[in-house]
Amino acid sequence: DLGYGDVGCFGSKRFQTPNIDAIAADGIRFTDFHSNAAVCSPTRAALLTGRYQQRTGITGVVTAKSHRHTGLDLDETTFAEVVKTVGYTTALFGKWHVGYQSDYNPVRQGFDEFIGYVSGNVDYHAHLDQTGKEDWWKQDALSPEEGYTTDLITDHGVDFIQRNKDRPFLLYLAHEAPHYPHQGRKDPPRYTREKGRTKDPVTLDVYKEMIEVMDDGVGRIRQAVERAGLSDRTLIFFFSDNGPSNPGSAGQLKGRKGQIWEGGHRVPATACWLGTIKAGRVSNATLMGADLLPTIAAMAGALLPEDVKVDGVSLLPHLTKGEALAPRPLFWGLKKQLAVRKGDYKLVTTTDFSDPALYDLRNDLGETRNIVEQHPEVTQELLMLLK
């Protein structure tokens, strides 16, 4: 839930994020990077598989209350499974949110190690989900652990890097912050076994602490890579899973989490790779989370299975050489909301394709001027792409 306007190098004046900013300074900042969805579960399904989430069946939030029976199909190929074919050790610490039952656990999807939670969020101290159930796992078994989730996730990431510095590894570090419940390191539990989610007072000071503790963790991860002597052999890629909820900010963008306006899915993203990505670059290319799987495969020298259709493209030539990506349309859909982007034009409509609105993002990033009547041919082209 980290918004486009919640990071220093993306214009935030409210929060200090020196470590995320340093990734951009030492590498590249992406101004037009998008999560594949405006909420978390479908974004993660697309990230893991390189495929639009509609292909995997994870089109909305996999909730603790109503979706405990389902998850990401085991026939899907994740980036963890791809790199394991060429000898990588893999781990996920933090949030999973694409399957609750042990049958859908990350260790069934290519991850050698998993410590974290399988729901959308947990109490940062009690580690209960929104229904009041225990939700802190080691591998595919519940394994309670004391601590503030943001610190625990970082601790396990640092430990993994230290233990695996002499062999190739892939680390997926999925932070909870700044998702609700709004808790700092010293705040009391918000969720209870009896009631599950309870009242969650929101203050800007606590929200600020949540973001800045997470940023501290990002710095610790980079330090671990540096201490291991791996900075010139490691790509570090940071991005948010969707737009902000209150009191986060989407900056100059319209909309927020759960909406397919730019504020719902254009997210802060930075990357660095010492000696390979030129420091201080700014990329205005239109990219998405599903691009990470083919990028990871290309870096690792791994071939994708012939029967796997991916929608993402490898960003490796763009990252390392600044090569432009081939033009392509991008799509978003959530509940009855639909959007398609081609070049600078974005069309927003509904699942019955009624009342389409067209925006020129180059000249109207805030999506304030509907130009559908001025560009009927573009409107029809984008509607056909959606259909």
N, C-alpha and C positions, 0 to 999 in steps of 0.2 A: 504493500500500500504506500510505497514511497513515491511522492508526486514529482512531476517534472520541475516544480519550483521549490523542492525541498533540499536541494544539494547546492553547495556553494558555487561550484563551477558552472551551474545552470542558473545562477542569479539569486540564490537564496541569501537573504540578509538575516534571517531569523535563527538559522542553525549553522553550527560550525562542523564542516565535514572535510577536514584537511587531508585525510587519508584517501577518500574517494577522489578528491580534487587532485591529489598527487598522482594517482593512476592516470588521470587525464594529462597532467603536466609532463609526465614521463612517457606518455604514449599518445592516446587518441581520445577525443571526446566526440560522441555521436549526437548530432542535433536532431536526427530524424529516425531514431530507433523505436521500434514498436513491440510491445507484447502482443502475442497473437490473439489475446482476448482482453476484455476489460475487467475480468475477475480471475481468481487464482487457479482453480483446477484446470480449466481448459488451456490456460497459458502454459501450465506445467506439462500437460499432455503433449502440446505442440513442441515445447522445448526438448522434451525427452525423446520424441520420435522423429522430429524434423518434418512432421506432417500436420496439415490443418487438423485441429481438434475434432472437427465434424467427421473426419475419416475414422477416428478412434472411438467415437461415441461419447467422449467427455465434453459435452457442449455447455455445461453449466457447473455450478458449484456442487461438489460431492459433499453433502452435508452430513454431520454427525447424527442428526436426528432422523433423516429420511433415506440415506444412501449407504447404509452399512453393508448392504448385500452386494455391492457392485464395485468395479474398479477398472483400471487400465488393463485391457485384454493382454494376457500373457503371450499371445502371438505377435504383439507389436514388438518392434526392435528398437531398443533404447540406445542412446549414445554410449552407455556403459557396456552394453553387450557388444557394440561395434568395436570398441578399443580393446576389449578383452581378447578378441581374436588375434591381436598382435602383441599380446603379452603385458597389457597394462593392468595394474592393480587399481581398483575403483572403490570409492566411498561416497556416501551421502550422510551429512550431518545436518539435522534440522527438519524442515517441513517436507512432507511427502504429498499428501492430499489428493492422491489418485487411487485410493483403495484402502479400506479399513481392515478387512480380514487378512489373516496371515498369508492366505493364498495369493494376495496381491501385494505382499510386502516387497520393498526394494531389493531384498536378497533374491527374490524370484525374477528380478528384472535386470540382472547383470551387476549389481553392487555387491562387492565382497564384504563391505562393512556398512552398517546402518545404525546410527544412534540418533533418536529424535522422536518426532510425533507424526502420526498419520492423519490427523484431522486438519481442519482449516486453521485452527489456532488453539493454544492451550493457555491456561493461567501460567504466567511467567515464573511463578514460585511453586504453586501446588501441582502443576503439570496435569490438571484435569481438563477435559474438553468441555464444550458448551453444554453437554448433557450431564456433566458431573462424573464421567467415566475416566479412569486412569488412562493416560496417553503419553507414556514415555517408554520407548522401546530400545532394546539392544538386539540387533538382528530381528528375528520374527517373534520375540517374546517380550512381554512387558517387563521392564527393568527399572524401577524407580531410582531416581538420582537427585540429590539435593543440589539446588543452585538456580540462578537466574538464567533463563533459557538462552539469552543472547551470549552470555559468558560461556555457558556450557558448549554451545555450538562452536564458538571460536576455539575453546580449549581442545575439543576433539579434533578440529581441523589442524591446529598446530601440532598436536601429537601425531596425527597421521602423516603429515609432511616429514616430521623428524624420523619416523619409523621407516619411511619409504623413499628416502632421499637418494638411495643407490639403485633405484629401479624406476621405470616409467610409471607414472600414476595419473589418475584423473580424480579430482576432488570436486564434488558438487556440494557447495556450502549454501544451504537454503535458510536464511535468517527469518525469524518471526517478526522482528521489529521492522516498521513501527505499527504493525497490525494491532487492533484492540485484543485483549483488554489493556487499558493504558496503565502501565505499571513501571515504575523505576526499580532500581536495585533494592530499595528499602521499603517499598509500598507493600501493604498487606495483600493477601490473596483476594481475588475477585470472584472466582468460581468455587462452588461448594459441591460436595457429593450429593447433598439432598436436593439442591435446586439447579445445579449446573450454572449457567451464566446468570450473574446477578448484576445489580446496578454498577455501572462503570463510569465514575466521574472523570471528566476529561479536563485537563489543564494543559496549557501551552508549555509550562515548565517541565511536566512529566513527558510530554511528547518530545520535547527538545532533548531531554535526557535519553529517551529511547533511541532516537536517531544517532545521537553522539556516542553512546556506548557501542552501538552497532558499527559506527565509523571507526572507533578505536579497535574493534575486532578486525576490521578490514586491514588496518595497519599492522596488527599482530600477525595476520596471515602473510602479508608481504614480508615482514621481518623474518618469518620462519623460512620462506623461500630464499631470502637473501642469505641467512645463516647457513642454509644447506648448500649454498653455492650454485643455485639453480636459476637465478634470475634471467640469464641469457638463454635458458632452455625451457622457459615456462611462460605460457600465455595466461594472463589473469584478465578475466572478463567479468565486469560487474554490470548488472541491470536490474531494474525493478519489475515485478510481475504484473502490475497494472497501475492505473492512476490512483490518486489519493482518496482516502476518506477523511472526515473531519478529525483534527484541524489541519490536515495537510494541504498543500498548495499545488495546483497545476500550472502556476505561473501565469503566462499570458494566454494559456490554452483554455478553450471552452470545455466544460464538463469535468467529470471525475470518475472514480471507480463505478463500474456497473453501467456506464454510458459509452456509446461508440463515437462520441465526439473525441477530438484529439486528446483532451485531458484524461480520457479513460484508458488510452492505450499508447500514446506517445510518452515514453518514459526515459528517465536519466540512464545513460549507458556510457561506460568508459572502458578502456582496455589498455594494457601495456605488455610489452615483450622486449626486454632490454636488448638493444643492439639490432633488433629486427624491425620493430615498429618505430619509426622516427618520432622523437619526442615533440610534444606540443602540437600535434596535428589536430585538425578539426575536420570531421567527415560530415557532409550534408547528404550523404546517400541514404536512400530509404531502405531500411533493414528491418528484420523481424527475428523474434526468438527462435523460430524454426530453422533459421540459417545456422544455428550453432552446431547441430548434429553433422551436417556435411562439412562444416569447417573443421570440427574436431576429427572427423574421419580423414580429411585431407592432411591435417597436421600429423596424425599418427601413422599415416601410410596404410590405413585400413580400407578394404573394399566393402561397399555396401552389398548386402544380399541382392541378387538379381530380381527377386520378386518383391522387393521393398520400393514403393513409390514415395519419394520424399518431395515436399513442396519447397523446402528451403534450398538455398544455394550456398556453395562454399564462399566464405568471405576472405579466404586466405590471400588471393591476389590483391584484393582491396586493402587488406590490413598491411601486407608486407611491401607492396609495390605501388599502392595508390591507384590501382586499376579500377575503372568504372565498372559497375555491374550492368548487365544487359537489362534493357527495359522490361518490366513485368508488372502486371496488376497485382494488388494485394487486397485481401478481403477480411472483413470482421463481421461476426454475427453473434448476438446474444439475445436470447428470448425472441422478441418480435423485431429487434433492431438489426438492420443490415447496413453495411457500408462497403464501398469499393474505392480503391485509390489507383489511379493511373497517371503517372507523371505528377503534375501539380494539381490535378483535378481530383476531388473527392466527392462522391455521391453518397448521400445518406437517405435511407428509405426504411420501409418495414417489410415484413415477410409477404405481404400482399402487393408489394411494389407501389403502394399508393403515396401520393404527395412527395415525390422525390425532391431533394434539395441538393444543389450543386454548389461547390465552393472551390475557389482558386487559392490554394494554400500558400502559393508564393506571395500573393498580394493580400491575403486575408487569413492569416494563421489562426485567428480567433473565431473563424467560421461565423462571421456576422452578416455576410451579404450573400443571399441566395441568388445565384446567377443562372438558374435553370432556364428562364425564358430567353436569356441572351444566347444560350448555347444549346439549342435543342438537339443538335447532332451528337454532341459530346454526351448529353444526358442519355440519349437512346443507346449509344455505344456502351456506356457504363451499366445501364440497366440490363443489356443483353449479356454482358460479362457476368453480372450477378446471377441472372437466370440460368 
